Amino acid sequence: MVAQAQTMQRSRNAEETIISPQVFESLRLLRKQMELLVPEKPLVSSVSLCAILAQAHVLLEDVPGIGKTTFIKSIAKMLGLDFKRVQFTNDVLPSDVIGVEVYNQEKHKFEFHRGPIFTHIVLADELNRASPRTQSALLEAMGEGSVTTEGKSQMLPRPFIVFATQNPNESIGTYPLPESQLDRFAAKIRLDYPSKAKEIEILRVATLDPLSTVPEKLLAMEDLFKTQAALNGVFVADRVLSVAKRVIDASRHAESIKLGISTRGGVSWIRMAKARALLEGRDYVIPDDLIHLAISCLAHRIIPRAGLDNSEAIKNILAQVEVD
């Protein structure tokens, strides 16, 4: 009976994940172009694209000046989406981000002036420099897809994706994101310094516009919406769900970890795996999708004990848990 029910569910899911070959070809080309931006780090482009398809948000934890802004701007250009960058400092207020009500003397009423968050892709630069109050305003928008001002709810445009950055090597004048807020990011990635050959190439063309060679609108917005909606129809077998559950349980009981993966973290991980399955041309998730994304999606969701790196803790769990 269970097998029959899963077969029927698979059939219904297949109907929901019908995407034209042209859209799949556009996704393939988009992924290829994103990989050219960071040629030595295909995981960075893969995770970023999965997050966009999953309507999720990404935290880039890295040192300044290694191309994070150019990378995100390039993604927005290739998708034909609006992009805005917000530089966070400790004096930035929530109203500076979400907007403010301003009195119009001619109309004798207050009007809402939208802040920079009203765009498709937001680069929240150095988010950990903002005050906790401002951080909360952004994170509320990430979770709800809307902002509230003067008791009124304002819907954000779709799609709405946040790429936030923070420098892990600075602590003066910063407000580190609490674990509960880190948990709202679907993935955390690092660009790191480019290879010797890549950096020489960057220095060679330093006076040129880095976006001049980036192609535009490789995926139509309508096709992006269709692909995002198709995630709901990607099939996840009980066997794959069991793999995810074993990893989640292991993180909660490992002696080397103080705080394990939350249920929300598990749901986000599965959704990202669905996006990866679509990118690979499948309408079903396999364990390899989970493993491919495990460190990026889970490492920032745990608190290891002293002396253990988050990524190493997840690697240890994957080595101990049966994931086939």
N, C-alpha and C positions, 0 to 999 in steps of 0.2 A: 504494500500500500504506500509506503514512504517513497519507494522508487517511482511508483506511478504518479504520485503527487508532484514529485520533483520534475518528472518528464512533462506534465501538464504545465507546471510553472515555467519550465524552460521554453515551452512552446509559446506561452503568452509573452515572455520576456523577449523572444526573438522578434515578435511582431512590433515591440516597442523600440527595438534597436536597429530598425531598418534605416541605414544611411547609404546614400548613393555612392557608387564608386568614385564619382568626382570629388565628393567630400573627403573620402578616405585618401584620395590622391593629394588633395590640398593639405590634409593633416600630415601626410608623409613629407611633403615639400616644406611645410612649416617647421616640422621637427628637424629636418636636415639643415635648414637655414639657421635655426637656433643653435644647433651644434657647431656651426661655423663661428658663432660668436665666442664660444669657449671650447675650442677644438680638443683640448686635453681633458675636458671634464664633461663627458656626455651625460653623466648623472644629473648635473646641474640643470641642463636644458630639459631633460626628461621629467624631472621633478617639477620644474616650473610650469611646463605644459600640462602635466597632470593636474596641478593645482588650478590652472585656468579652466580646464574642462570640468573639474569637480567643484567649481565656484568656491574655492578655498583660498586661504591666505598663507603667505610665506614669510619667514624671518630669515634674513641674510645676516649672519654674524661674521663680521670681517673687519679688517683694518681699512682706513680710508684710502682712497686714491687707486683702487685696483679695477675700476670699471663697472661698479654696480649700477650707477645711474645710466650709463650708456647701454648696459645690458637690458635694463627694464624699458628704457625708451625705445630700444630696437624691437622688443617684443610688442610694445604698443603700436609701433609703426607697421609691423608685419601683420598685425591683426586689424589695423585701421581703427584703433580705439583711441579715445582721448586720454591724455596723460597729464598728471600734475605731480609736482614734487613739493613736499612740505619739509622744510628744515626745522627740526625741533630743537628748542633751547628751553631753559628752565623758566623763561618768562612768557612762553607761548601759552595762551589761554584756550579753553575749549571753544570759545566763540571765534577765535582766529582760525580754527580748523573746520568747524561745522557751519559757521555763519552766525548772523545776528539780526535781530529785529530793529529796523530803523524807521523813525517816524517820518512820514511823507506829509509835509505841510500843505501841499497843494490838494492832496486827496483826503487829508485829515484822518489818516489811519497809519498803523504800523505795517511795514512790508518786510518780508524776510529776504535778506541779502545772503545768497548762498556762499559758503566757504569753499576752499579748494578741495574738500572731500567729495564734492559733487562732480565726479568724473568717473571714468571706467577703470583706469589703473592709477593707483596712488602709490608714490614712493614716499613712505614715512621715514625720512632720513634721521638716523640717530634718535630713535624713539625713546631710548633709555635716558635721554637728556631732558625729556618733558616731565612735568610734575605728574604725580599719580592721578590727579584730577583730569588732566588733559589726556593722559594715557587711557583712562577709563572711558572718556568720551569717544575716542577712536575705536576702542575695543567693543563698545556698545554698538557702534555703527557696523563693525565687522560681523557681529553676531546677529543683529536684527535686520540689517539691510536698510536701515532708516535712522534718522536722528530726531531728537525731541528738543524743541526750543519753545519757551513760553507756553508749555503745555500742549503744543501742536506737534504732530508727527509729520516729518518730511521724508518721503521715500527717496532713496538713492537710485541713481541710474543703474540699469543692467546692461552688461555685466558689471560687477563691482569687485575688484580684486585689490588687496593691499599687499605690497611688498615692503616690509619694514626692515630697517637695518639697525644694528647696534655694534659698537666697537667693544669686544670683550677685554681689551687690554687697558681700558681706562675706567677709573672708578670715581675720580674727583668730579663733583657736580653732576653725578648721574643718579638715576632712580631705577635700579634693576627691576625688570618685570617679575612680579611674583609668579610662582609656579601655576597658579590658577589662570593667570593671563597668558602665560606661555602656552598653556594647553589649548588656547583658541587658535593657534597657528597650526595649519595642517602639516607643515614641514619646516625644518630649519636646514639651511644649506650654507656652504662656504664656497666662495670663488677662489680664494687663495691667490698667491702671486702667479703670474703667467710663466710658462716655460721660457727658457733662454731665447729660443727661436721666435716665439710669439712676442716677447717683450721687445726684441730688436725690431720686429716688424712694426710694432706700435710706435716705437721711437722714430722709425723711418717716415711714417706718415703723420707725425704728431701735429703738423700744421693744417691737416685736412679735416674736414667734417667727418667724424666717425660714423655718422648716420647716412652719409651720401650714397653709400653702396648697399644699404639695407633695402630690400624690396618692400613694396607697400601692399597691404591688403591681400595677403595670400589666402586668407579665409574670410569669406563674407560673414557679416554679423548674423545674418539669418541662419547660415550653416553652423556658426558657433552655438547659437541657441539650440538648434536641433541636436547637435552633438552633446551638449550639456544635458538636455532632456533625455537623451538616449541612455545615459548612465543608469537611470532607474530600471532599465530593462536588461542590463548586463547580469547574467546569471552567476550566482555564487553557491556552489554545492555545499552540502553539510560538511563534507570532508575538508573543504578549504576553510570554512568557518571554524572547524575544530582546530585547525592549525593556528589560526589567529587566537583562539581562546587559550590554547596551551601556552603561547608566548605571553599573553596578557597575565595569565595565572602565575607563570614562572616569575614574571617581574614583581609580582606582589608578594611572593614567598621567598625570593632570593635573599640570602643573608647579606649580600653585598649592596642591596638596594633598600633605602629607607622608605621611599614612596614609589609605588608601581604605576602602571599605565591605567588611566581612568577608562570608564566605559565610553565617554565621549571620544577619547583617543582611539579606542578600538573602532568605533563607527567611522571616524575620519580616515583611519588607515584602510578600511575596507573600501570606502568611496574612492580614495586615491588609487587603490588597486584596480577598481573598475575602470577608471580613466586610463590606466596603463594598458589594460586589456584591449580597450578600444584602439589605442595607439598602435598596438601590435596586430590589429585586424581581427580581434576575437570578440565574441559576444558572451564570453564566460571568463571567469577569473581562475587562474591556476596558482598553486603555492609560490611559484617563482615571482609572480607579480608582488606578492606580499614581501618576499625576501628582498627583492630589488629595492623596495621602498622602506624597508624596516628601519634602518638607521636614521634616514632623513625624517621619517614620520614619527618615530618613537623616542629617539634619544633625548630630545628636549622635554619629554613628558615624565621623566623619572628623576628621582633624586638619589644618586648613588652615595654610598658611605665614603668617608674621607679617603683620598688616595686612589680613587677609581674614576676614570673618565667615563662620561655618559655613553659615548659611542662604544667604548670597550665593554661596558656593562651589557649593552644590547647584543654585541657580538658574542659574548659569553653565553647569553641566554639562547641565541640561535644555535650555538654549537652543542648545547645540552638538550634542547628540545627536538623532538621528532617533527620535522617540517616537510616530509615527503607525502 
